[in-house]
């Protein structure tokens, strides 16, 4: 976990000046994940393609319950994804991606400079996915 934190700090330190709002959203979503009981994060860097922050929980059989991909484009943007059955999308802001999340159906949201309602909407989806993991553990 310590190496992961160092990698994330280094990644954030090297963030390009062209997309500061996207960096803020990434940090906010990471903080939301880490505030949830039992959640740890993994960081998978594929420079030139994506940088993935994955929320994981030890009670879960799957390798993650939420993923924030930083798309290494100019400017950078985020794809925030969940397993389809773990979250709802009452605002119809997401896009269904068949087989798009580690081979399973995903629901993904795009964010470039999300503030206010969009950021809160994404945080609520993260909390909902986390609650789904906890609920599955009880069954």
KEROTI-788047 format. One record per residue (C-alpha): residue in three letters; x negated, z negated, y. Coordinates in Angstrom, 1 decimal, always signed. Layout:
residues N
  aa   east     up  north
 ALA      X      Z      Y
...
END
This chain:
residues 139
  aa   east     up  north
 UNK   +0.0   +0.0   +0.0
 UNK   -2.9   -0.8   +2.4
 UNK   -4.3   +2.8   +1.9
 UNK   -0.9   +4.2   +2.6
 UNK   -0.7   +2.3   +5.9
 UNK   -4.1   +3.5   +6.9
 UNK   -3.1   +7.1   +6.1
 UNK   +0.1   +6.7   +8.2
 UNK   -1.8   +5.2  +11.2
 UNK   -4.4   +8.0  +11.0
 UNK   -1.6  +10.6  +10.8
 UNK   +0.2   +9.1  +13.8
 UNK   -3.1   +8.8  +15.8
 UNK   -3.6  +12.6  +15.3
 UNK   +0.0  +13.6  +16.2
 UNK   +0.0  +16.6  +18.5
 UNK   +1.1  +16.1  +22.0
 UNK   +3.6  +19.0  +21.7
 UNK   +6.2  +16.9  +19.8
 UNK   +6.1  +13.3  +21.1
 UNK   +9.9  +12.9  +20.6
 UNK   +9.6  +13.8  +16.9
 UNK   +6.8  +11.2  +16.5
 UNK   +9.1   +8.6  +18.0
 UNK  +11.9   +9.4  +15.5
 UNK   +9.4   +9.3  +12.6
 UNK   +8.2   +5.8  +13.6
 UNK  +11.8   +4.6  +14.2
 UNK  +12.9   +5.8  +10.7
 UNK   +9.9   +4.3   +9.1
 UNK  +10.6   +1.0  +10.7
 UNK  +14.2   +1.2   +9.5
 UNK  +13.0   +1.8   +6.0
 UNK  +10.5   -1.1   +6.0
 UNK  +13.1   -3.5   +7.3
 UNK  +15.3   -3.1   +4.2
 UNK  +14.7   -5.7   +1.5
 UNK  +12.4   -4.5   -1.4
 UNK  +11.6   -1.2   +0.3
 UNK   +8.1   +0.1   +0.3
 UNK   +6.9   +3.5   +1.6
 UNK   +4.7   +6.1   +0.1
 UNK   +3.0   +8.8   +2.2
 UNK   +2.2  +12.2   +0.8
 UNK   +0.2  +14.5   +3.0
 UNK   +0.1  +18.3   +2.5
 UNK   -1.6  +19.4   +5.7
 UNK   -0.3  +22.7   +7.1
 UNK   +3.0  +22.2   +5.2
 UNK   +4.6  +18.8   +5.2
 UNK   +3.8  +15.1   +5.5
 UNK   +6.3  +13.1   +3.5
 UNK   +7.3   +9.5   +4.0
 UNK   +9.2   +8.3   +1.0
 UNK  +11.3   +5.1   +0.8
 UNK  +11.1   +3.6   -2.7
 UNK  +12.6   +0.5   -4.3
 UNK  +11.4   -1.1   -7.5
 UNK  +14.9   -1.4   -8.8
 UNK  +15.3   +2.4   -8.8
 UNK  +14.6   +4.8  -11.6
 UNK  +14.1   +7.7   -9.3
 UNK  +10.9   +8.1   -7.3
 UNK  +12.6   +7.6   -3.9
 UNK  +15.9   +7.0   -2.2
 UNK  +15.1   +8.6   +1.2
 UNK  +12.5  +11.0   +2.4
 UNK  +11.4  +11.9   +5.9
 UNK   +9.4  +15.2   +5.8
 UNK   +7.4  +16.1   +8.9
 UNK   +7.4  +19.9   +8.9
 UNK   +3.9  +20.8  +10.1
 UNK   +5.1  +23.5  +12.5
 UNK   +4.7  +24.0  +16.2
 UNK   +6.4  +21.9  +17.4
 UNK   +6.8  +19.6  +14.5
 UNK  +10.3  +18.7  +13.3
 UNK  +11.8  +16.4  +10.7
 UNK  +13.8  +17.0   +7.6
 UNK  +15.4  +13.7   +6.5
 UNK  +16.8  +14.0   +2.9
 UNK  +18.7  +11.9   +0.4
 UNK  +20.1  +12.4   -3.0
 UNK  +23.6  +13.8   -2.4
 UNK  +25.6  +11.2   -4.2
 UNK  +23.8   +8.3   -2.4
 UNK  +25.1   +9.0   +1.1
 UNK  +28.1  +10.2   +3.0
 UNK  +28.1  +12.6   +6.0
 UNK  +31.2  +11.8   +8.0
 UNK  +29.8  +13.6  +11.0
 UNK  +29.1  +16.7   +8.9
 UNK  +25.6  +16.9  +10.4
 UNK  +23.7  +17.4   +7.1
 UNK  +23.1  +20.4   +4.9
 UNK  +23.6  +20.4   +1.2
 UNK  +20.4  +21.6   -0.6
 UNK  +21.1  +22.4   -4.3
 UNK  +18.1  +21.2   -6.3
 UNK  +16.2  +20.6   -3.0
 UNK  +15.2  +17.0   -3.4
 UNK  +12.7  +16.7   -6.3
 UNK  +14.9  +19.1   -8.3
 UNK  +18.2  +17.3   -7.6
 UNK  +20.9  +18.1   -5.1
 UNK  +20.0  +16.7   -1.7
 UNK  +21.6  +16.2   +1.6
 UNK  +19.2  +16.9   +4.5
 UNK  +19.3  +16.4   +8.2
 UNK  +17.2  +18.1  +10.8
 UNK  +15.7  +16.2  +13.7
 UNK  +13.3  +17.2  +16.4
 UNK  +13.8  +14.7  +19.2
 UNK  +16.7  +12.6  +18.0
 UNK  +17.7   +9.8  +20.2
 UNK  +20.8   +7.6  +20.5
 UNK  +23.6   +8.7  +18.2
 UNK  +21.6  +11.1  +16.1
 UNK  +18.9   +8.5  +15.5
 UNK  +21.5   +5.8  +14.7
 UNK  +23.3   +8.2  +12.4
 UNK  +20.1   +8.8  +10.4
 UNK  +19.3   +5.1  +10.2
 UNK  +22.8   +4.5   +8.9
 UNK  +22.2   +7.1   +6.1
 UNK  +19.0   +5.3   +5.2
 UNK  +20.8   +1.9   +5.0
 UNK  +23.6   +3.6   +3.0
 UNK  +21.1   +5.0   +0.5
 UNK  +19.4   +1.7   +0.2
 UNK  +22.7   +0.0   -0.5
 UNK  +23.4   +2.6   -3.2
 UNK  +20.1   +1.6   -4.9
 UNK  +21.1   -2.1   -4.8
 UNK  +24.6   -1.3   -6.0
 UNK  +23.3   +0.7   -8.9
 UNK  +21.1   -2.2   -9.9
 UNK  +24.1   -4.5  -10.2
 UNK  +26.0   -2.2  -12.5
END
